[in-house]
Amino acid sequence: MKFNFLLLNRQSSVPTKKNLVTPNWHLTWGKIDQIKADISWSDRFFLIHQVKPNFSSNERFVVVGDIFLTNLPQLQKLLDISASLTATQIVAELWQSYGKKLFCC
C-alpha cells in the first residue's frame, strides 16, 4: 500500500477557511521490495521515501510529515527548545522525552 497524506490547517482568523498542503513524501508498507528509488528510511515491512526524515536526538524515533505548530513560539519558550529546530524535529524530541504521554490526557 502507498499513501500520501494531506494536512488541513485551520486558519485562526477565518475559522471556516482551510489550506490544503500537498506533501512530497510517501509511506509504504507491506511488500516493499519492489521500491528502490528515493528511500529515506526503511525496515523490513515499512519505508519512507522522497523525503528527509527527522530523528530524535537518540535516533530511536523518526518523524516524517508536514507539521505546522500554531503555538511554536510559546512551545519553544515553555519547554526551552532551540529556535533552530523545525516543527518535525520538535515532535521527534517530544516523542522521545514523553512517549505515549504526549498523545493522551
C-alpha positions in Angstrom: 0.0 0.0 0.0 1.1 3.5 -0.7 -0.3 6.6 0.9 0.1 10.3 0.5 -1.0 12.4 3.4 -2.6 15.8 3.4 -2.5 18.3 6.2 -5.5 20.5 6.6 -4.6 23.6 8.6 -7.3 25.7 10.1 -6.7 29.4 9.9 -7.3 31.1 13.3 -8.5 34.3 11.8 -11.0 32.7 9.5 -12.4 29.5 11.2 -14.1 28.1 8.1 -11.2 28.5 5.7 -8.8 25.6 5.2 -5.5 25.5 3.4 -4.5 22.3 1.5 -0.9 21.3 1.7 0.2 18.7 -0.8 3.1 16.7 0.6 6.0 15.4 -1.4 6.7 12.3 0.6 5.2 8.8 0.8 4.8 6.0 3.3 4.7 2.4 2.0 4.2 -0.8 4.0 3.7 -4.4 3.2 5.5 -5.7 0.1 8.2 -3.0 -0.2 11.0 -5.0 -2.0 10.0 -3.5 -5.4 10.7 0.1 -4.4 14.3 1.1 -4.9 14.4 4.8 -5.6 14.4 7.7 -3.2 14.3 5.6 0.0 14.8 7.8 3.1 14.3 5.2 5.8 13.1 1.6 5.9 12.8 -1.6 7.9 11.6 -5.0 6.7 8.0 -4.0 6.0 7.8 -0.2 6.1 9.5 2.6 4.2 9.5 6.3 3.9 10.6 7.7 0.5 11.1 11.0 -1.3 11.7 13.0 1.9 14.4 13.7 4.5 13.2 12.1 7.8 13.7 13.8 11.2 15.1 11.8 14.0 15.0 12.3 17.7 18.5 13.0 19.3 19.0 9.4 20.3 17.7 8.3 16.8 15.1 6.0 18.3 12.2 7.9 16.8 11.7 9.0 13.2 9.1 11.6 12.2 8.0 12.4 8.7 5.3 14.8 7.8 4.1 18.3 7.0 3.8 19.6 10.5 2.7 23.1 11.5 2.6 24.0 15.2 0.3 27.0 15.7 1.9 27.7 19.1 5.5 27.2 18.2 6.9 30.3 20.0 5.0 29.5 23.2 6.1 25.9 23.0 9.8 26.8 22.4 9.7 29.1 25.5 7.7 26.7 27.7 9.9 23.7 27.0 13.2 25.6 26.5 13.5 24.3 22.9 16.1 25.7 20.5 14.6 28.0 17.9 16.7 26.3 15.2 14.7 23.1 15.4 11.9 22.5 12.9 8.4 21.6 13.9 9.0 18.0 12.9 12.3 17.8 14.9 10.4 19.2 17.9 7.8 16.5 17.6 10.5 13.8 17.4 12.2 15.3 20.6 8.9 15.5 22.5 8.1 11.9 21.5 11.5 10.8 22.8 11.0 12.7 26.1 7.4 12.0 26.8 6.4 8.9 24.8 2.7 8.0 24.8 2.0 10.7 27.5 2.5 13.2 24.7 -0.7 11.9 22.9 -3.1 11.4 25.8 -4.5 13.2 28.8 
